């Protein structure tokens, strides 16, 4: 019996146990990141973004590196462009930028629709200080945790789908107005997060889930309300901020974003729901292009 016990001790199982302990220690330390500890950060992020059944998997593989580069890079680019136009065309105030950004090669303009990059690049330009601060705060507060969990390529795909969907929807529903701001991308992130809360609500503490939903409703209601005010009631003559981009971005997030964010521990490319959403999205893009070429009032 003693020989058998010694034989078992020399078998590979203890190595497996050692490997398991190593991985658990890495998970508690925030992943295999030498010299740093992200335990509290990853614990908090997992509680806010993931259902309970998925948290252990996330904590096991969570790392401090790489940092959320996509959201940080996009935010830095948007802030840099805003400062550039505010300084290049000095304003009497920064509440509403007008002259400089209307001539920008980035802004979406109905009369410049043939320059297709504008359907994406308009996200870099903002109408004023309150506009860019609102978008930056939302995308940093929500985007950084999302990118920690889902990585930059997934968050970037959802964000850009919202940006392009927002400009195309605006070109159909509000075809004679220019468009600026990253609200389409921001609302795509919000839409994906919102759907995950709804679907996984039963796995959350009811009060905790309800508070998150109320917070989203408050933020969205305030932001969309301000966009509606600027579009229809504001006496300030400047570049309009289309509320249509908010709605279209949110819908992109609730479809494409939800599928991607609910598949954090598996390859979303193999999920049939992803391809259904992509086909629907491409059909919308095709219709928007057809409308802009043949039926848009901006053609007149």
C-alpha positions as CSV (number, residue, x, y, z in Angstrom):
1,X,0.0,0.0,0.0
2,X,2.9,2.3,0.8
3,X,4.5,1.6,-2.6
4,X,1.2,2.2,-4.3
5,X,0.8,5.5,-2.5
6,X,4.3,6.6,-3.4
7,X,3.6,5.6,-7.0
8,X,0.4,7.7,-7.1
9,X,2.3,10.6,-5.7
10,X,4.8,10.4,-8.5
11,X,2.0,10.3,-11.2
12,X,1.1,13.4,-13.2
13,X,-2.0,14.4,-11.1
14,X,-0.1,16.6,-8.7
15,X,1.3,18.5,-11.7
16,X,-2.3,19.1,-12.8
17,X,-3.1,20.3,-9.3
18,X,-0.1,22.6,-9.3
19,X,-1.1,24.0,-12.7
20,X,-4.6,24.6,-11.4
21,X,-3.3,26.4,-8.3
22,X,-1.1,28.5,-10.5
23,X,-4.0,29.5,-12.7
24,X,-6.2,30.3,-9.6
25,X,-3.4,32.5,-8.3
26,X,-3.2,34.3,-11.6
27,X,-7.0,34.8,-11.6
28,X,-6.9,36.3,-8.2
29,X,-4.1,38.5,-9.2
30,X,-5.9,39.7,-12.3
31,X,-4.2,37.3,-14.7
32,X,-0.7,36.4,-15.7
33,X,0.6,40.0,-15.3
34,X,3.9,40.0,-13.5
35,X,4.3,42.6,-10.8
36,X,0.7,43.9,-10.9
37,X,-2.6,43.0,-9.2
38,X,-6.0,43.7,-10.9
39,X,-8.1,41.6,-8.6
40,X,-10.5,44.3,-7.5
41,X,-10.9,45.7,-11.0
42,X,-11.6,42.3,-12.6
43,X,-14.0,41.3,-9.8
44,X,-16.0,44.5,-10.2
45,X,-16.0,44.3,-14.0
46,X,-17.2,40.7,-14.0
47,X,-20.1,41.5,-11.7
48,X,-21.2,44.4,-13.9
49,X,-20.8,42.8,-17.3
50,X,-21.2,39.0,-17.0
51,X,-23.8,36.6,-15.7
52,X,-22.7,34.5,-12.7
53,X,-22.0,31.4,-14.7
54,X,-19.4,33.1,-16.8
55,X,-17.5,35.0,-14.1
56,X,-15.2,32.2,-13.1
57,X,-14.0,31.7,-16.7
58,X,-13.4,35.4,-17.1
59,X,-11.4,35.6,-13.8
60,X,-9.3,32.6,-14.7
61,X,-8.1,34.1,-18.0
62,X,-8.3,37.9,-17.1
63,X,-5.1,39.8,-17.6
64,X,-4.0,43.4,-17.2
65,X,-2.4,43.4,-20.6
66,X,-3.1,44.5,-23.2
67,X,-5.0,47.6,-21.9
68,X,-8.2,48.7,-23.6
69,X,-6.4,50.2,-26.6
70,X,-9.4,50.7,-29.0
71,X,-11.5,52.8,-26.7
72,X,-8.6,54.8,-25.5
73,X,-7.3,55.4,-29.0
74,X,-10.8,56.4,-30.4
75,X,-11.3,58.8,-27.4
76,X,-7.9,60.4,-27.9
77,X,-8.6,60.9,-31.6
78,X,-11.9,62.5,-31.0
79,X,-10.5,64.8,-28.3
80,X,-7.6,65.8,-30.5
81,X,-9.9,66.6,-33.5
82,X,-12.1,68.7,-31.2
83,X,-9.2,70.7,-29.8
84,X,-7.8,71.1,-33.3
85,X,-10.9,72.7,-34.7
86,X,-11.6,74.8,-31.6
87,X,-8.1,76.3,-31.9
88,X,-7.9,76.4,-35.7
89,X,-11.1,78.4,-35.9
90,X,-11.1,80.3,-32.6
91,X,-14.6,80.5,-31.1
92,X,-16.1,83.2,-28.9
93,X,-17.2,80.1,-26.8
94,X,-16.8,76.4,-27.0
95,X,-20.4,75.5,-26.4
96,X,-21.2,75.2,-30.1
97,X,-18.5,75.0,-32.8
98,X,-19.8,76.1,-36.2
99,X,-17.6,77.5,-38.9
100,X,-14.6,75.3,-38.5
101,X,-16.2,71.9,-38.4
102,X,-18.7,72.5,-41.2
103,X,-15.8,72.7,-43.6
104,X,-14.1,69.7,-42.1
105,X,-13.3,66.7,-44.4
106,X,-14.5,64.4,-41.6
107,X,-18.1,65.7,-41.0
108,X,-21.0,64.0,-42.7
109,X,-22.7,66.5,-45.1
110,X,-25.6,65.7,-47.4
111,X,-23.9,67.5,-50.3
112,X,-20.7,65.5,-49.8
113,X,-22.2,62.0,-49.6
114,X,-20.1,60.7,-52.5
115,X,-17.1,61.0,-50.1
116,X,-18.0,57.7,-48.5
117,X,-15.5,57.9,-45.7
118,X,-17.6,60.7,-44.1
119,X,-20.2,58.0,-43.1
120,X,-17.5,56.8,-40.6
121,X,-15.2,59.7,-40.0
122,X,-18.0,62.0,-38.7
123,X,-17.6,60.3,-35.3
124,X,-14.3,62.3,-34.8
125,X,-16.0,65.7,-35.0
126,X,-18.2,67.1,-32.2
127,X,-20.5,70.1,-32.1
128,X,-19.4,71.6,-28.8
129,X,-17.8,71.0,-25.4
130,X,-20.9,69.4,-23.8
131,X,-21.3,67.1,-26.8
132,X,-17.8,65.7,-26.7
133,X,-17.7,65.5,-22.9
134,X,-20.9,63.5,-22.9
135,X,-19.7,61.0,-25.5
136,X,-16.3,60.6,-24.0
137,X,-17.6,60.0,-20.5
138,X,-20.1,57.4,-21.7
139,X,-17.7,55.5,-23.9
140,X,-14.9,55.5,-21.4
141,X,-17.0,54.4,-18.4
142,X,-18.7,51.7,-20.4
143,X,-16.2,50.9,-23.1
144,X,-13.2,50.3,-21.0
145,X,-14.9,47.5,-18.9
146,X,-16.4,46.0,-22.1
147,X,-13.0,45.9,-23.7
148,X,-11.4,44.3,-20.7
149,X,-13.9,41.5,-21.0
150,X,-14.4,41.2,-24.7
151,X,-11.1,42.6,-26.1
152,X,-10.7,45.4,-28.6
153,X,-11.7,43.7,-31.9
154,X,-15.1,42.8,-30.5
155,X,-15.8,46.2,-29.0
156,X,-14.4,47.9,-32.1
157,X,-16.7,45.9,-34.3
158,X,-19.8,46.8,-32.3
159,X,-18.7,50.5,-32.0
160,X,-18.1,50.9,-35.7
161,X,-21.3,49.1,-36.6
162,X,-23.2,51.7,-34.6
163,X,-21.3,54.6,-36.2
164,X,-22.0,53.5,-39.7
165,X,-25.5,52.5,-39.0
166,X,-26.1,55.9,-37.3
167,X,-25.0,57.9,-40.3
168,X,-26.8,55.7,-42.8
169,X,-30.1,55.9,-40.8
170,X,-29.6,59.7,-40.5
171,X,-29.1,60.0,-44.3
172,X,-32.5,58.3,-44.8
173,X,-34.6,59.8,-42.0
174,X,-33.0,63.3,-41.8
175,X,-31.4,63.6,-45.2
176,X,-30.9,67.3,-45.4
177,X,-28.9,67.7,-42.2
178,X,-25.2,67.3,-41.4
179,X,-24.1,64.9,-38.8
180,X,-21.3,65.0,-36.2
181,X,-20.4,63.0,-33.1
182,X,-19.7,59.5,-31.9
183,X,-23.2,58.9,-30.4
184,X,-23.9,56.0,-32.8
185,X,-20.9,54.1,-31.5
186,X,-21.6,54.9,-27.9
187,X,-25.2,53.9,-28.2
188,X,-24.1,50.6,-29.8
189,X,-22.2,49.8,-26.7
190,X,-25.1,50.8,-24.5
191,X,-27.5,48.7,-26.6
192,X,-25.4,45.6,-26.3
193,X,-24.9,46.0,-22.6
194,X,-28.6,46.7,-22.1
195,X,-29.6,43.5,-23.9
196,X,-27.2,41.4,-21.8
197,X,-28.8,42.9,-18.6
198,X,-32.3,42.0,-19.8
199,X,-31.4,38.5,-20.9
200,X,-29.4,37.7,-17.7
201,X,-31.6,39.6,-15.3
202,X,-32.7,36.5,-13.4
203,X,-29.0,35.7,-12.6
204,X,-28.5,39.1,-10.9
205,X,-29.6,40.4,-7.6
206,X,-33.0,42.0,-8.6
207,X,-32.2,45.3,-7.0
208,X,-28.7,45.4,-8.6
209,X,-30.1,44.7,-12.1
210,X,-32.9,47.2,-11.7
211,X,-30.5,49.9,-10.6
212,X,-28.4,49.3,-13.8
213,X,-31.5,49.5,-16.0
214,X,-32.7,52.7,-14.4
215,X,-29.2,54.2,-14.8
216,X,-29.2,53.3,-18.5
217,X,-32.8,54.8,-19.0
218,X,-31.7,58.0,-17.2
219,X,-28.5,58.4,-19.3
220,X,-30.2,57.6,-22.6
221,X,-33.3,59.7,-21.8
222,X,-31.2,62.7,-20.8
223,X,-28.8,62.5,-23.8
224,X,-31.6,61.8,-26.4
225,X,-33.7,64.6,-24.9
226,X,-30.8,67.0,-25.3
227,X,-30.3,65.9,-28.9
228,X,-34.0,66.4,-29.7
229,X,-33.7,69.9,-28.1
230,X,-30.7,70.8,-30.3
231,X,-32.4,69.4,-33.4
232,X,-35.9,71.0,-33.1
233,X,-35.9,73.7,-30.4
234,X,-32.5,75.2,-29.9
235,X,-32.2,78.8,-31.0
236,X,-28.4,78.3,-31.7
237,X,-27.6,78.2,-35.4
238,X,-25.0,75.5,-35.7
239,X,-24.3,72.0,-36.9
240,X,-27.3,69.8,-35.9
241,X,-26.8,66.7,-33.8
242,X,-29.1,64.1,-35.3
243,X,-31.1,62.0,-32.8
244,X,-31.6,59.3,-35.5
245,X,-27.9,58.2,-35.0
246,X,-28.6,57.5,-31.4
247,X,-31.5,55.3,-32.2
248,X,-29.8,53.4,-35.0
249,X,-26.6,52.9,-33.0
250,X,-28.7,51.5,-30.1
251,X,-30.4,49.1,-32.5
252,X,-27.1,48.0,-33.9
253,X,-25.9,47.3,-30.3
254,X,-29.1,45.4,-29.4
255,X,-28.6,43.0,-32.3
256,X,-24.9,42.7,-33.4
257,X,-23.6,43.9,-30.1
258,X,-25.8,41.6,-28.0
259,X,-24.6,38.5,-29.9
260,X,-21.0,39.4,-29.7
261,X,-21.1,40.4,-26.0
262,X,-23.0,37.3,-25.1
263,X,-20.4,35.1,-26.7
264,X,-17.3,36.3,-24.8
265,X,-16.1,32.8,-24.0
266,X,-16.6,31.4,-27.5
267,X,-16.0,32.2,-31.1
268,X,-19.0,34.4,-32.2
269,X,-18.2,33.7,-35.8
270,X,-19.6,30.2,-35.3
271,X,-22.8,31.5,-33.7
272,X,-25.7,31.5,-36.3
273,X,-27.3,34.5,-34.5
274,X,-24.3,36.5,-35.5
275,X,-24.7,35.8,-39.2
276,X,-28.4,36.5,-39.0
277,X,-27.6,39.9,-37.5
278,X,-24.9,40.6,-40.0
279,X,-27.1,39.7,-43.0
280,X,-29.8,42.0,-41.6
281,X,-27.3,44.7,-41.1
282,X,-25.9,44.3,-44.6
283,X,-29.4,44.4,-46.1
284,X,-30.0,47.7,-44.2
285,X,-26.7,49.1,-45.6
286,X,-27.6,48.0,-49.1
287,X,-31.0,49.7,-48.8
288,X,-29.5,52.9,-47.4
289,X,-27.0,53.1,-50.3
290,X,-29.8,52.5,-52.8
291,X,-31.9,55.2,-51.2
292,X,-29.0,57.7,-51.2
293,X,-28.2,57.1,-54.8
294,X,-31.7,57.2,-56.3
295,X,-34.3,58.7,-53.9
296,X,-32.6,61.0,-51.4
297,X,-34.0,64.6,-51.3
298,X,-30.4,65.7,-51.0
299,X,-29.9,64.8,-54.6
300,X,-32.1,67.8,-55.7
